[in-house]
Structure formats: C-alpha cells, structure tokens
C-alpha cells in the first residue's frame, strides 16, 4: 500500500495582493518522483518559499503535513529538520568558500569545540561520489557552473539526510547534456528511495523518470495523473500545450467513457482523423465512428472543438 509522506492541504497564499495559491492541495508518495507543472512562475516560487520558511507559517492559509503530522515552518532549519530540502534553479552558496565548507556550513563536525575540517573533507569526498562529481572538496564554489552547483546542493541535502527533495525548475538553466546527467542522478536517488518533487515548466525530459504529474492552474491543483498518461503513441512526452490530455483518466471517469473510447478520444484530441485512428488501433472505421458518436453523446458535444473545450474546462476540485 502506498504511503503518503508529505501533503500540502488547501494552501492559499497572496503575494503583492494577488492570490498565487488558491486552495492548492497535493499528496506525495514515499519514494516517488512527482512533477508539479504550472504555467505561472509565481506559483512555483511560492511553493518553494513556503517549504523553505521564507513565507513562514501564519503568512498563508492551509496545512503542511509530514508523515501524518501538521508542521509549521518558520525557517529553512524547520523544514530541514523534517527531512525536506530544495535544489534551487540558481543554487545559493557562499562564493568565497570551498565545496566542503558550503556543504557543512552551520552543521560542521567538531572535535572538542573546534571544527573538524578533516572529517568534513572526508565526508564531502564520499557524498560527491554519490552525485557523480570528482572535484577536490577544497575547490571554490565560484569555479563551478550552474549544473555542478545544483549537484552540490543535492550532495548537501544527502548529507543532511533529506528524505524529500524539491527541485525548483532546475532544467531551464542547464544544457541538454547536463539534463541527461541530472536525470541519471534522479533515477539513482529514486533507487535509493529518495522522494523527489520537480516543480517547473519544462517537463518533457523529467517525465521519463517520473511517476505522477500534478497540473496547477490559477493557483489550484487541477488534477494528478500517472506520468505514462502524458506520452503519445510513439512514447514521446507531449508538450505543455497538450497538457489537457494528461488527465484523461479523470475526464473519462467523469463521463463514463470506456477504455477503448478513451483510446479513441486521445487520438481524436491529438488531431487524428477517423481513418488515422482506424490504422492506429487496428479496428474498422465504422467502429471508430461509433466510438466517436458515443463519446459525443456521453459528453454532450457535437464536434472535436467542443470536446477539446470541455476537456479544458473540466477541473477536479
């Protein structure tokens, strides 16, 4: 049975007089990789700021629940104590310090009240291997590029025993090659039972290593679906413009649409003709036309455009 280890429940937050989160709710399973996708950067950054305590408890409505207990975060230290960490789009480090000093900043090993730099060094060598880096721990942070700094943030969170790692739209600031390396790291951490939550806009690459997707619109979680529902027939991830297809299970359940009708509906919304659907599903064109007629009858629409509009308007509350 799946275990939910983190929940944001009915979170409402205004920023500069604008309601950025509107009764936003999400439940995260232990060990999963989950995507929160939103067209609004404000929604993404607000979630991250709540988790890091930059927007402390009391500045928003709703509840944060960790392992079935309500928690109030007033600082980054509060969330880290609960095993929650964030890898930022633009990692936050002290530029003048080296790698191991940044990883253990504020959490240094000590011996008789004196910082044990040798132990910090040794531990850093180990944790850098975990994220695929071979730098000397005495290398200054200022010498690293963005992707390398993001991996250092992963290393810092692993050292702090973070169980849930939130990623702040981090693929938008790195190259395609660096994204491949990041995906490999995400898969490795998943194998080690880390829970990873990616927040952002650019999701096509991350979909390949993800389990579920939550779509946010107007500050509200509209639906959550398995990541596999966001791929087309050639196993290529669909674009954000076609995100409406991602919650097909919920839509079909709402209108009592059968499994076969759902297959037809997906192809229909993607712009396929009846003959093209016939060739893809290996069933007769008359049967396809019957399925389409049934879909229109069940949903109360007359054509493909009306069906697409109905899908866009359908929301899960």
N, C-alpha and C positions, 0 to 999 in steps of 0.2 A: 504494500500500500504506500502511495506517495506521501511524503512528509513535507508539509509547508513550513519553512523555517523563517520566512520573512513576509510581512504584509504591510502595505500602505492602505489604510482604510478611510475612505471618504475625506481625503485630504483636499482642503480648499485654501488657496493662498492668493492674496492680491499683491502685486508689485507695481508701485507707482500708480495706484488707483485702478489697475487692470487685473481682472481675475484670471490669473495664469493657470492655476489648477482649480478644477471645478468638480468637487466630489470625486477626485481621482482615486481609484482603488486597483490594487494588483496584489496577487499572491504568488510567491516564488517558491518552487520546489527545491528541496535539498539535492545538490549535485547536478542541477540542470544548467544549461546555457539559455538565457532568456533575452529576447530583444524587446526594448520599448522604442517604437518608432513614432516620431512626431514631425510634422511639418514646421512646428514652432520651436525655434531655439530657446525661447523663454521657458517653455515647459520643461525641456531637458535640463537646463541650468538650474531651474527652481528645484527639481527633484534632487539634483546633486547638492545644492546648497542646504536643503533640509537634512539630508543624510550626513553632511559634514558639520552641522550645527551652525553654519553661517546664518541660516534662518532658524533660530532656536525654537524649541517647544514654547508655545504661547503666542508665537507670531503667525500661526496658521491654525486652522481647524482640522480635526481628524486625529487619527491614531497611527503610530508606528508600532508594529507588533513583531517581536523577535522571539522565536521559539515559544509562542503562545503567551508571551508576557508583554504588556504595554510598556514602551520605553519612551523616555523624554531625552532628546539630545540637545545639549546647550553648547557643545563644543566638539571639535574633532576627536578629542580624547574620549568623549562619551560614546561615540559610535564605534571607535576602535576597540573599546572595552567589550562591546557586544559582537566583535568579530566582523565588523563591516569596514571595508576600505574602498577607496576610489583611485582609479588611474585617470588623471586629468588629460584633456586634449593638449594642454600646454603644461607639462609637469612642473611642479613647484619645488624648487631646490634652492639651497644657498650656493650661489655660483662659485664663491671663493673656496668652498670646502671640497674635499675629495669624495669619492663614492662611499667609502665605508663611514665617513663622518656624517654624510647625509642619511644613510640608511639607519644609523643608530642615534640620530640627533634626538636628544631628550630621553632616550632609552638606552644609554650607554651601559656596557658591562663595567662594573667597578671592582676594585680589589683594595680593601681597607680604605674605602672612601676616595680612591684615585681611579680615574678612567683607565680601564684595561684595554689599551689600544691593540695589543697583540691578539687578544681574543676577538675583538671587533673585526680585526683584519681577517682572522681565520674564518670566522662565521660568514663574512662577506664573500670570501672565495667560494665557499660552499653554495651560498644562495645564488650567486651569479651563474654558477653552472646550471642551476635549476631553471633559469630563464634564458639559457643559451648564450651567455656573454662570457668572454675570457679576459676581460680587462684587469689590469692591476688595480686592486682596491684603492690604491693611493692616487689614481688618475683623477684629475679635477673634473667636476661635473661640466664645467664650461667647455670642455673639449668634445663633449658628446652631442650627437644630433638628436632630433626630436624622438625618433623611434627608439634609440638607445636609452634615452631618458625615460621613456614610457616603460621600458623593460626594467629599468632601475626601480621605478615605482612598484612594478609587480614584485620585484625582489624584496623591497621594503615591506610590502604587505604580507608576503610569505613569511618573512622573518617575524612579523608581528602576529602571526598565526591567524590572519584574517580568513574567515570561512566563506564570506560573501564579498565578491569583488565587483564593483560597479565600474563600467568603462564609459567615460564621457566623450562620445562621438570621436573616438581617437583615430579612426581610419582616414578622416578628412585631411589630416596634416602629415601623412606619410606616403611613401611611394608604393607602387604596386608590389614590388619585390619585398618591401618591408611589411606590407599587409600579409603576404604569404607567410612570412616568418611569424607574424603575430598570430595568425590562425593556427599555425603549428603549436605555438605556446598555449593557446586557448584549449586545443584538443588535449595537450599533455596535462594541463591543470584539471580539465574535466575528468580525465582518467584517474587523477588523484583525489577526486570527489570535491573539488572546489566548486562553489556555485558562482556563476558569472552572469552578470546582467549588463548587456550592452545597450546604451541609450544613444540615439542619434538618428541621422537621416540616411546615410549611406549604408544600406543593409545588405546589398546583394552578395557581397563577399562573406559577410558574417553569417548569413543564412545557412551556409554549407556546414557550419559547425554548431548550429543552434537546434534547440528542441522545441521552443514555443516562441510565439510573437504576440505582443500586445500592441495594438494600434491606438494612439491617442489623437483625439481631435477636439479642438476647442477646450482643452484642459481636462477632458474626460477620457477614461479608458473605454473605447467603443466596443472592442471585442478582443478576445485572446484565442489564438488558434495554433495548432501544431505547425511547425516550420515547413513541413512537407507540403502543406496546402498552398505555399507561396511559390511553388515551382510549376513550370509548364510541362507539356508532354515530353519535351526533349530534356527534362531535368535541368533546365536553366532557370535561375531565380528571376521572377518578374520584377518590373520596375515599381517604384513608389506610385507612379501614375496609375498602375493597375492594381493597387493595393486592395481595391474593393473586392477582388476575387479571394483574398486571403481569409475572409470569414465565411466562406461558402457553407461550411457545416452548420453554423448558427442560422444563416439565412434559410437554408434548405429545411432545417428542422422546424423553423417558424411557419413554413408554408407546406409542410408535409410532402416535400419533394423526395422522390425515391433516389436510391443510389445511382441507377442508370440515368435518371433525369438530371441528376446533379452533374454527371459527366458531360451530358449534352449541354447543360446550362453553362458550364465553364468554357466550353469551346465556342458556344454562341456569343457570350460576352466578349471573348477574345477576338471576335470579328470573323469567325469561320462561317462559310455558307453551309446550307444543308448537305450539299454534296461533299464538301470537305469533311464535315462531321461524319458522314457516312463512311468515308475512306479511313478516317482515323479510328473509328470504333468498330468497323467491320460488321455493320448492320445495315439493313436495307434503308433506302431513302424514305420510303413510306413510313417505316417505323420511326425514323428520325423526326419526320413531320408530325407524327402522332405524339411523340415525347414533347416536342416544342409546343404543340397545341395544349397539351396537358399542363405544361409549365405556365403558359399564358393564362389558362383558365384558373389555376390554383392561385396565382399571384394577382389576378385581376388586371393584367396589362394587355396591350394589343400588339406590341412590337418590341424589337430589341432595344430601342432607345428608351422606351418607357420602363423596360425591365432593368436597364442599367441605372436609370434614375432612382428606381425603387430600391435597388441594392445600396446605392449611395446614401439614401435617406434612412435605411434600416439601422437602428442603433440598439446596442444591448445596454440596458440600464440596471 
